Amino acid sequence: MKKILKISFSVLMMMLLYTCQDEDQEFGDVVAPTNLELTFEIVGQDAANPYGDGSGFVNFTASASKAITYRYDFGDGTGNILAPSGEKMHRFTLNGLNNYVVTVIASGTGGLTTSKSITLDVFSAFNPIEIKNKLTGGASSNKTWYWDASVTAHLGVGPLDDVAPIWYAASPFEKESVGCLYEDRLVFAQDASENVTLELNNNGNTYFHRFEVLDAIGQPNPNEDTCYPYDASGVKPVSFLPSSSGIDETISTQASFSVTNNGFMSYYLGNNEFEILSITETNLHVRVVQTEPSGFQLAWYLKFTTNDPYSNSADCSGDSGNTGTGDNSTLIWSDEFDVDGAPCAGNWSYDLGTGDGGWGNNEAQYYTDNSDNIIVENGLLKITAKAESFMGSNYTSARIKTQNLFDFQYGKVQVRAKLPTGGGTWPAIWMLGSNFDTVGWPACGEIDIMEHVGNDQNRIHSTLHYPGNSGGNGNGNSIVVPNVSTEFKIYEVTWSASTIEFKVDGTTIHTFTNNTNVPFNHNFFLILNVAMGGNFGGAIDSGFTQSTMEIDYVRVYQ
């Protein structure tokens, strides 16, 4: 009997406690915080360094009466940062001296809040230029990255105290069935001032981790990672900071980057800071920490490459396997452009950016590898110049080359092409000496098979450039050819140790007597491009919108 009474008494006490707690929650005071104060201390600030020591660290302290917790927005794209005590250290990573508006929000009972903002100037000197250049291709350039889907562990997860995805590692192309991941394109660009941006091209669909769906788009947890329509468009600034996790002191990069304005790298994990584990010219391996709703943290690993696994394979090649007979009747190399997508990576690489002084000619375009500017469709290579604002330029276009992929000495080149139109357009089919990187231009020699300017419609130029005869003093000739922008023509050069002859549809444009005193007796590589304006292209029509050079094939005979 005593035991039953004791149990009944315990249950009664629990009910009373529960009732009291419930009444307190229902009828307690609803109070907004008052007397909110926000102070800060810039690390390393003194008389000699009024804006800090260059580390970018700032210590913030917020206090208010009746405040339960605090959240910060640091004015650099990092916001909604919880700081229960009001104290928070934050690192500002935008290079140079920058002004920030920092806001703290104090929360009281009943959800009422009070906020306060301050402004401060902070200096950050962290500038990992080698990493920036590998990520973007260099100043005034951009580089497109793709999921390295063909390798194991291109996506994986593991604990924070390790540097490997020991819990899960995706097998090659494992996520192909989700339909919205491997198609993503991440374009990192760098301007002339070494500022870096990221643009994620994901066709309006994003692959979400299941725990991030609710916060990001207001949908309930789908219990599995899922694709949702989500606008990730826009160029977003990227800031760099030293790695702070200390997970592996042997990691050579020791750098992270943060993508502001809620930017992310294809897979939405609710965090915009990515630690670089390794980076080369063609491969990028990053780690991002995800915090689950329970507070549990784990590390995701992502691998990217500059070789699109779904484009024409880098293993493709124009090499016919034939050996030339010396009479230019044997096809030794060609690209017929018969596979839709990006140009064959085994045949062509890209020149990107604005080059030095507009590629030495004061040209107005920014060269990209975007599909809007260059694509293979329906058996044709299409290079499109467009009027659009991009990375400080008012025009975009594309330029591809066979440098380090294919070159040759002597033979016959035929290119079947239809040319763009419009004042300022400057399409070209040409070659440079393969020793360009060591001896420079014009010492390497230049063979212009075809040049055309929209300001002089239907006139085709063929020119040689070399020391003493370069730039406006090139050795060449031009003829008028009807309908070059409405019909395909065959542009040709036949090159030997004794003669270089240029033709269009069999009609000779120019003949040059080759000799050992000029640089036309070594290997050359091919280049295809459409420039805008510049010294030769001339004034650009104010009404220009876009125009395309279409190429049916490129063939080399020996």
Secondary structure per residue as TSV (DSSP state, phi and psi in degrees):
chain	resnum	aa	ss	phi	psi
A	1	M	-	360.0	-43.4
A	2	K	H	-60.6	-39.2
A	3	K	H	-63.7	-41.5
A	4	I	H	-65.4	-41.3
A	5	L	H	-62.7	-41.7
A	6	K	H	-62.2	-42.5
A	7	I	H	-65.0	-42.5
A	8	S	H	-63.2	-40.2
A	9	F	H	-64.4	-40.6
A	10	S	H	-63.4	-43.7
A	11	V	H	-62.7	-41.9
A	12	L	H	-61.1	-43.3
A	13	M	H	-63.3	-39.4
A	14	M	H	-64.5	-39.5
A	15	M	H	-65.0	-40.7
A	16	L	H	-64.6	-43.4
A	17	L	H	-62.8	-44.6
A	18	Y	H	-61.1	-42.0
A	19	T	H	-64.5	-42.1
A	20	C	H	-63.5	-43.8
A	21	Q	H	-62.4	-41.8
A	22	D	H	-64.4	-40.1
A	23	E	H	-66.5	-38.9
A	24	D	H	-61.2	-42.5
A	25	Q	H	-65.4	-33.3
A	26	E	H	-83.7	-35.0
A	27	F	H	-115.9	9.7
A	28	G	S	-67.7	163.3
A	29	D	-	-65.1	140.6
A	30	V	-	-104.8	108.6
A	31	V	-	-131.1	132.0
A	32	A	-	-87.9	142.4
A	33	P	-	-60.3	147.6
A	34	T	E	-127.5	167.3
A	35	N	E	54.4	42.7
A	36	L	E	-70.7	126.9
A	37	E	E	-123.8	144.3
A	38	L	E	-135.5	120.3
A	39	T	E	-123.2	163.0
A	40	F	E	-147.1	157.7
A	41	E	E	-135.4	116.9
A	42	I	E	-81.4	123.6
A	43	V	T	-63.5	130.0
A	44	G	T	83.0	7.8
A	45	Q	-	-76.8	127.3
A	46	D	S	-153.3	-170.6
A	47	A	S	-61.7	-34.8
A	48	A	S	-82.3	-23.4
A	49	N	-	-129.8	75.5
A	50	P	T	-65.0	-17.3
A	51	Y	T	-113.4	16.6
A	52	G	-	104.6	176.6
A	53	D	S	-89.4	6.2
A	54	G	B	95.9	-9.5
A	55	S	B	-74.0	-24.8
A	56	G	-	84.0	1.2
A	57	F	E	-78.7	137.0
A	58	V	E	-136.4	133.6
A	59	N	E	-97.9	125.4
A	60	F	E	-111.3	145.2
A	61	T	E	-135.6	123.1
A	62	A	E	-117.2	142.9
A	63	S	E	-146.9	145.6
A	64	A	E	-159.6	151.8
A	65	S	E	-75.0	139.7
A	66	K	T	65.7	21.6
A	67	A	-	-89.7	136.1
A	68	I	-	-94.1	-40.8
A	69	T	E	-155.7	172.8
A	70	Y	E	-135.9	151.1
A	71	R	E	-133.6	146.4
A	72	Y	E	-115.9	145.1
A	73	D	E	-121.2	116.4
A	74	F	-	-89.9	0.7
A	75	G	S	75.8	10.2
A	76	D	S	-122.0	22.5
A	77	G	S	93.8	-3.3
A	78	T	-	-107.1	115.7
A	79	G	-	-142.1	174.8
A	80	N	-	57.2	41.0
A	81	I	E	-93.6	118.8
A	82	L	E	-75.2	135.4
A	83	A	-	-142.5	84.9
A	84	P	T	-54.1	-36.9
A	85	S	T	-87.3	-10.9
A	86	G	S	93.7	-12.2
A	87	E	E	-97.5	134.9
A	88	K	E	-155.6	134.6
A	89	M	E	-99.0	134.1
A	90	H	E	-133.4	145.7
A	91	R	E	-110.7	121.1
A	92	F	-	-90.8	126.2
A	93	T	-	-116.2	-4.3
A	94	L	S	-65.8	124.7
A	95	N	S	-63.1	140.0
A	96	G	E	95.6	-169.8
A	97	L	E	-90.4	121.6
A	98	N	E	-136.0	149.8
A	99	N	E	-99.6	134.5
A	100	Y	E	-128.2	144.3
A	101	V	E	-105.2	113.6
A	102	V	E	-105.3	130.3
A	103	T	E	-120.6	134.1
A	104	V	E	-115.0	139.0
A	105	I	E	-117.7	117.4
A	106	A	E	-96.6	130.5
A	107	S	E	-106.0	133.6
A	108	G	-	-109.0	-163.0
A	109	T	G	-72.7	152.5
A	110	G	G	72.2	7.6
A	111	G	G	84.8	3.1
A	112	L	-	-71.9	142.8
A	113	T	E	-130.1	159.0
A	114	T	E	-135.1	140.8
A	115	S	E	-128.3	160.0
A	116	K	E	-151.3	142.2
A	117	S	E	-122.6	147.5
A	118	I	E	-134.5	161.5
A	119	T	E	-116.6	147.1
A	120	L	E	-152.4	154.3
A	121	D	E	-107.0	129.8
A	122	V	E	-131.2	139.1
A	123	F	E	-106.5	129.0
A	124	S	E	-122.5	131.7
A	125	A	-	-115.0	9.0
A	126	F	-	-78.3	119.6
A	127	N	-	-146.4	83.3
A	128	P	-	-77.5	79.3
A	129	I	H	-63.8	-32.6
A	130	E	H	-64.0	-41.5
A	131	I	H	-67.3	-42.4
A	132	K	H	-57.3	-43.7
A	133	N	H	-67.0	-38.9
A	134	K	H	-67.4	-35.6
A	135	L	H	-71.0	-35.7
A	136	T	H	-113.5	-15.7
A	137	G	S	94.2	-2.0
A	138	G	S	115.2	177.2
A	139	A	T	-61.6	142.1
A	140	S	T	58.6	34.4
A	141	S	E	-138.1	170.7
A	142	N	E	-143.1	162.0
A	143	K	E	-142.1	137.2
A	144	T	E	-98.8	131.6
A	145	W	E	-114.5	148.0
A	146	Y	E	-129.4	158.5
A	147	W	E	-59.6	134.6
A	148	D	-	-84.1	61.6
A	149	A	T	-65.9	-17.4
A	150	S	T	-83.2	-3.7
A	151	V	S	-111.4	150.5
A	152	T	T	-67.1	143.6
A	153	A	T	69.0	26.5
A	154	H	S	-67.5	-18.1
A	155	L	E	-139.7	129.2
A	156	G	E	-161.5	173.6
A	157	V	E	-145.0	149.7
A	158	G	E	-162.9	-178.8
A	159	P	-	-74.9	163.8
A	160	L	T	-67.7	-27.6
A	161	D	T	-91.0	22.3
A	162	D	-	-134.6	171.0
A	163	V	S	-121.5	24.6
A	164	A	S	-142.4	150.6
A	165	P	-	-79.1	72.9
A	166	I	-	-77.2	-14.1
A	167	W	S	-88.4	-35.5
A	168	Y	E	-158.4	135.0
A	169	A	E	-137.9	118.5
A	170	A	-	-65.7	137.8
A	171	S	-	-79.0	164.7
A	172	P	T	-53.3	128.8
A	173	F	T	58.1	23.0
A	174	E	G	-60.7	-35.1
A	175	K	G	-91.5	14.2
A	176	E	G	-59.1	-34.7
A	177	S	G	-72.4	-16.7
A	178	V	G	-70.5	-26.1
A	179	G	S	83.7	-0.9
A	180	C	S	-142.2	20.5
A	181	L	S	-111.2	-58.5
A	182	Y	T	-69.8	-13.9
A	183	E	T	-80.2	-10.5
A	184	D	-	-65.8	147.0
A	185	R	E	-125.3	126.9
A	186	L	E	-112.8	114.6
A	187	V	E	-105.9	109.1
A	188	F	E	-94.5	129.9
A	189	A	E	-129.4	152.2
A	190	Q	E	-132.1	130.0
A	191	D	-	-89.0	-177.1
A	192	A	T	-66.8	-19.3
A	193	S	T	-94.8	11.7
A	194	E	-	71.9	17.5
A	195	N	-	-81.8	136.5
A	196	V	E	-111.7	142.0
A	197	T	E	-131.1	160.8
A	198	L	E	-127.0	133.1
A	199	E	E	-123.2	119.3
A	200	L	E	-95.1	118.4
A	201	N	E	-103.2	101.8
A	202	N	-	-126.1	21.8
A	203	N	T	56.4	27.9
A	204	G	T	78.0	7.2
A	205	N	E	-125.8	132.8
A	206	T	E	-123.0	139.9
A	207	Y	E	-89.7	112.6
A	208	F	E	-101.2	140.4
A	209	H	-	-70.0	141.5
A	210	R	G	-59.8	-30.5
A	211	F	G	-78.0	-9.4
A	212	E	G	-101.8	-7.2
A	213	V	H	-64.6	-43.3
A	214	L	H	-63.0	-50.0
A	215	D	H	-66.3	-35.6
A	216	A	H	-80.1	-45.1
A	217	I	H	-130.9	7.9
A	218	G	S	74.3	16.2
A	219	Q	-	-97.6	149.3
A	220	P	-	-67.0	158.7
A	221	N	-	-57.2	118.7
A	222	P	-	-80.7	-0.7
A	223	N	S	69.7	6.1
A	224	E	S	-157.4	155.3
A	225	D	-	-65.4	133.6
A	226	T	E	-144.6	151.9
A	227	C	E	-85.0	135.9
A	228	Y	E	-134.8	149.7
A	229	P	E	-61.6	126.8
A	230	Y	-	-158.4	124.0
A	231	D	-	-79.8	107.0
A	232	A	-	-107.0	14.4
A	233	S	-	-71.3	165.8
A	234	G	S	108.9	146.4
A	235	V	E	-84.8	124.8
A	236	K	E	-118.4	131.7
A	237	P	E	-62.6	145.9
A	238	V	E	-118.9	126.9
A	239	S	E	-115.3	149.4
A	240	F	E	-113.4	146.7
A	241	L	E	-149.5	154.6
A	242	P	E	-64.4	145.8
A	243	S	-	-63.7	137.9
A	244	S	-	-120.3	-1.7
A	245	S	S	-72.7	-31.2
A	246	G	-	66.7	21.7
A	247	I	S	-68.8	-27.5
A	248	D	-	-157.8	103.8
A	249	E	T	-68.5	-9.9
A	250	T	T	-85.0	-9.6
A	251	I	-	-64.4	122.6
A	252	S	S	-73.6	-28.4
A	253	T	-	-73.8	-44.7
A	254	Q	-	45.8	48.0
A	255	A	E	-144.9	151.2
A	256	S	E	-128.3	166.0
A	257	F	E	-137.4	150.1
A	258	S	E	-119.3	131.6
A	259	V	E	-99.9	112.7
A	260	T	T	-74.9	174.2
A	261	N	T	57.0	42.0
A	262	N	T	61.9	29.0
A	263	G	-	-72.6	158.1
A	264	F	-	-157.2	168.9
A	265	M	S	-105.6	73.5
A	266	S	S	76.8	-52.2
A	267	Y	E	-98.4	118.4
A	268	Y	E	-81.4	112.4
A	269	L	-	-121.3	6.9
A	270	G	S	77.0	13.6
A	271	N	-	-139.9	135.4
A	272	N	-	-108.5	16.9
A	273	E	E	-112.0	128.3
A	274	F	E	-124.7	123.3
A	275	E	E	-88.6	127.3
A	276	I	E	-82.6	116.6
A	277	L	E	-87.9	-36.9
A	278	S	E	-159.6	150.9
A	279	I	E	-151.2	134.1
A	280	T	-	-128.0	-172.3
A	281	E	S	-64.5	-25.4
A	282	T	S	-124.1	-5.4
A	283	N	E	-137.1	139.7
A	284	L	E	-134.4	128.7
A	285	H	E	-126.3	118.6
A	286	V	E	-126.4	161.9
A	287	R	E	-129.0	135.9
A	288	V	E	-132.3	135.0
A	289	V	E	-92.3	128.0
A	290	Q	E	-109.7	136.3
A	291	T	E	-108.0	116.9
A	292	E	-	-76.7	163.9
A	293	P	T	-54.3	-29.6
A	294	S	T	-74.0	-10.9
A	295	G	S	97.1	-9.5
A	296	F	-	-69.0	135.0
A	297	Q	E	-112.3	144.6
A	298	L	E	-146.2	161.8
A	299	A	E	-109.5	128.1
A	300	W	E	-101.7	144.2
A	301	Y	E	-119.0	131.0
A	302	L	E	-128.8	134.3
A	303	K	E	-120.5	134.3
A	304	F	E	-129.5	159.6
A	305	T	E	-143.2	160.2
A	306	T	S	-86.5	-4.9
A	307	N	S	-98.1	113.7
A	308	D	-	-69.0	116.3
A	309	P	T	-67.5	-13.7
A	310	Y	T	-108.2	0.5
A	311	S	S	-85.9	-178.1
A	312	N	S	-54.9	128.3
A	313	S	-	-60.7	145.6
A	314	A	T	-63.1	-16.5
A	315	D	T	-79.9	-12.2
A	316	C	-	-68.1	155.4
A	317	S	-	-155.1	145.0
A	318	G	-	-84.1	-2.6
A	319	D	B	-64.7	121.7
A	320	S	-	-79.0	-16.5
A	321	G	S	84.3	-1.5
A	322	N	-	-90.8	151.8
A	323	T	-	-105.1	131.8
A	324	G	-	-62.4	146.7
A	325	T	-	-95.5	-6.1
A	326	G	S	95.0	-8.1
A	327	D	S	-110.8	15.2
A	328	N	S	60.6	32.1
A	329	S	-	-106.6	-6.9
A	330	T	S	-108.7	124.5
A	331	L	E	-75.3	117.3
A	332	I	E	-104.0	-21.2
A	333	W	E	-158.5	142.9
A	334	S	E	-161.9	159.6
A	335	D	E	-131.9	116.8
A	336	E	-	-94.3	-4.2
A	337	F	-	52.4	51.9
A	338	D	-	-105.7	8.4
A	339	V	S	-122.7	118.2
A	340	D	-	-64.0	149.5
A	341	G	B	125.7	-150.6
A	342	A	S	-73.0	153.8
A	343	P	-	-56.2	148.9
A	344	C	-	-54.4	118.6
A	345	A	T	-69.0	-16.5
A	346	G	T	-80.5	-13.0
A	347	N	T	-108.6	-34.4
A	348	W	-	-131.1	142.3
A	349	S	E	-122.5	175.0
A	350	Y	E	-112.1	144.7
A	351	D	E	-95.2	131.9
A	352	L	-	-124.8	150.2
A	353	G	B	95.3	-156.4
A	354	T	-	-108.6	-3.4
A	355	G	T	65.9	-173.2
A	356	D	T	-89.8	113.5
A	357	G	T	64.3	42.1
A	358	G	I	62.5	49.4
A	359	W	I	58.2	33.5
A	360	G	I	78.0	1.7
A	361	N	I	-129.0	12.9
A	362	N	I	59.3	33.7
A	363	E	B	-70.5	156.3
A	364	A	-	-102.3	-7.9
A	365	Q	E	-91.6	158.9
A	366	Y	E	-109.2	118.8
A	367	Y	E	-79.9	131.4
A	368	T	-	-126.3	175.3
A	369	D	-	-113.4	20.8
A	370	N	-	-69.9	147.3
A	371	S	T	-65.3	-22.1
A	372	D	T	-66.1	-24.7
A	373	N	T	-102.9	-26.4
A	374	I	E	-151.9	129.6
A	375	I	E	-162.0	153.6
A	376	V	E	-103.9	121.7
A	377	E	E	-141.3	133.0
A	378	N	T	52.0	42.4
A	379	G	T	79.8	11.4
A	380	L	E	-130.1	140.5
A	381	L	E	-85.4	128.6
A	382	K	E	-120.6	119.0
A	383	I	E	-110.9	116.3
A	384	T	E	-115.6	124.5
A	385	A	E	-90.9	133.2
A	386	K	E	-129.2	146.3
A	387	A	E	-86.4	104.7
A	388	E	E	-159.9	149.3
A	389	S	E	-81.9	123.2
A	390	F	E	-153.4	120.1
A	391	M	T	51.5	40.8
A	392	G	T	86.1	-4.6
A	393	S	E	-105.7	156.4
A	394	N	E	-97.2	-2.2
A	395	Y	E	-142.2	150.2
A	396	T	E	-125.0	156.9
A	397	S	E	-164.3	-161.9
A	398	A	-	-145.9	153.6
A	399	R	E	-145.4	121.6
A	400	I	E	-121.0	158.3
A	401	K	E	-151.0	159.9
A	402	T	-	-99.8	12.5
A	403	Q	T	-53.8	131.6
A	404	N	T	67.0	4.6
A	405	L	T	-116.7	-40.2
A	406	F	-	-155.8	130.4
A	407	D	-	-147.4	169.6
A	408	F	B	-163.5	163.3
A	409	Q	S	-123.6	121.1
A	410	Y	S	69.2	149.1
A	411	G	E	142.1	-164.8
A	412	K	E	-124.6	131.9
A	413	V	E	-114.7	131.1
A	414	Q	E	-126.4	131.4
A	415	V	E	-131.1	120.3
A	416	R	E	-95.8	118.4
A	417	A	E	-147.0	155.8
A	418	K	E	-120.9	132.5
A	419	L	-	-97.5	156.1
A	420	P	-	-75.0	172.8
A	421	T	-	-129.1	166.7
A	422	G	S	115.6	136.6
A	423	G	T	-57.9	126.7
A	424	G	T	101.9	-17.3
A	425	T	E	-69.8	142.9
A	426	W	E	-144.8	78.1
A	427	P	E	-77.7	151.1
A	428	A	E	-149.4	144.1
A	429	I	E	-124.0	113.9
A	430	W	E	-154.8	178.8
A	431	M	E	-140.4	148.6
A	432	L	E	-123.4	149.6
A	433	G	E	-62.0	137.7
A	434	S	T	-67.6	-11.4
A	435	N	T	-91.2	17.3
A	436	F	H	-53.5	-43.6
A	437	D	H	-66.7	-21.9
A	438	T	H	-100.8	-38.2
A	439	V	H	-106.0	-15.0
A	440	G	-	78.2	-177.5
A	441	W	T	-108.9	138.7
A	442	P	T	-94.7	8.9
A	443	A	T	-60.4	-28.4
A	444	C	T	-73.8	-22.6
A	445	G	-	88.0	146.3
A	446	E	E	-138.3	131.6
A	447	I	E	-117.8	106.3
A	448	D	E	-92.6	101.6
A	449	I	E	-68.1	-41.8
A	450	M	E	-151.2	131.4
A	451	E	E	-133.5	147.2
A	452	H	-	-145.4	143.2
A	453	V	-	-123.6	132.9
A	454	G	G	-64.4	-19.5
A	455	N	G	-78.0	-5.5
A	456	D	G	-139.4	69.0
A	457	Q	T	-54.8	137.1
A	458	N	T	77.4	1.3
A	459	R	E	-94.6	125.0
A	460	I	E	-108.2	131.3
A	461	H	E	-110.5	140.8
A	462	S	E	-131.2	127.4
A	463	T	E	-146.2	149.7
A	464	L	E	-114.0	137.0
A	465	H	E	-121.7	135.4
A	466	Y	B	-164.3	168.6
A	467	P	T	-54.1	128.6
A	468	G	T	91.9	-20.1
A	469	N	B	-139.7	74.1
A	470	S	-	-136.9	169.6
A	471	G	G	58.5	-131.1
A	472	G	G	-69.7	-7.8
A	473	N	G	-106.3	22.7
A	474	G	-	-63.2	156.1
A	475	N	E	-94.6	105.7
A	476	G	E	-166.6	-166.5
A	477	N	E	-157.2	169.3
A	478	S	E	-144.0	153.9
A	479	I	E	-140.0	159.0
A	480	V	E	-89.2	127.8
A	481	V	-	-125.3	117.1
A	482	P	T	-65.0	146.6
A	483	N	T	64.9	32.9
A	484	V	T	-68.5	-19.1
A	485	S	T	-101.8	-1.9
A	486	T	T	-118.7	-13.5
A	487	E	S	-132.4	151.2
A	488	F	-	-77.7	135.7
A	489	K	E	-124.0	155.5
A	490	I	E	-101.6	115.4
A	491	Y	E	-99.3	133.2
A	492	E	E	-142.2	144.7
A	493	V	E	-133.4	136.2
A	494	T	E	-114.5	122.5
A	495	W	E	-128.5	125.7
A	496	S	-	-139.5	179.0
A	497	A	S	-67.3	-16.5
A	498	S	S	-111.1	-26.3
A	499	T	E	-146.7	145.7
A	500	I	E	-126.7	117.6
A	501	E	E	-124.2	131.7
A	502	F	E	-108.0	139.6
A	503	K	E	-140.8	157.8
A	504	V	E	-132.8	122.0
A	505	D	T	48.6	39.3
A	506	G	T	86.4	-8.8
A	507	T	E	-92.1	127.0
A	508	T	E	-71.9	132.0
A	509	I	E	-96.9	-44.6
A	510	H	E	-157.6	143.7
A	511	T	E	-127.8	135.1
A	512	F	E	-128.2	136.1
A	513	T	E	-86.5	110.7
A	514	N	-	-77.3	152.4
A	515	N	-	-157.8	174.1
A	516	T	T	-76.7	-5.2
A	517	N	T	-90.8	-3.2
A	518	V	S	-120.4	155.5
A	519	P	S	-85.5	52.2
A	520	F	-	-122.7	37.5
A	521	N	S	-134.5	36.7
A	522	H	S	-145.9	-176.1
A	523	N	-	-70.4	144.2
A	524	F	E	-127.9	156.7
A	525	F	E	-119.6	162.9
A	526	L	E	-95.5	149.2
A	527	I	E	-138.7	138.9
A	528	L	E	-129.4	131.1
A	529	N	E	-161.8	164.4
A	530	V	E	-128.1	112.4
A	531	A	E	-93.4	168.6
A	532	M	E	-129.3	127.1
A	533	G	B	68.8	-143.8
A	534	G	H	84.5	-175.3
A	535	N	H	-61.0	-34.2
A	536	F	H	-101.2	-36.9
A	537	G	H	-68.4	-29.8
A	538	G	-	77.3	-163.1
A	539	A	-	-63.1	138.6
A	540	I	-	-93.5	130.1
A	541	D	-	-58.7	127.0
A	542	S	T	-62.8	-21.4
A	543	G	T	-94.0	4.7
A	544	F	-	-64.0	134.6
A	545	T	-	-114.8	-56.6
A	546	Q	E	-168.7	157.0
A	547	S	E	-158.7	155.8
A	548	T	E	-128.1	137.6
A	549	M	E	-94.4	126.3
A	550	E	E	-109.4	131.7
A	551	I	E	-123.0	124.5
A	552	D	E	-80.5	-42.7
A	553	Y	E	-162.2	160.9
A	554	V	E	-128.1	124.5
A	555	R	E	-132.3	137.9
A	556	V	E	-122.8	127.3
A	557	Y	E	-117.3	150.6
A	558	Q	-	-140.7	360.0
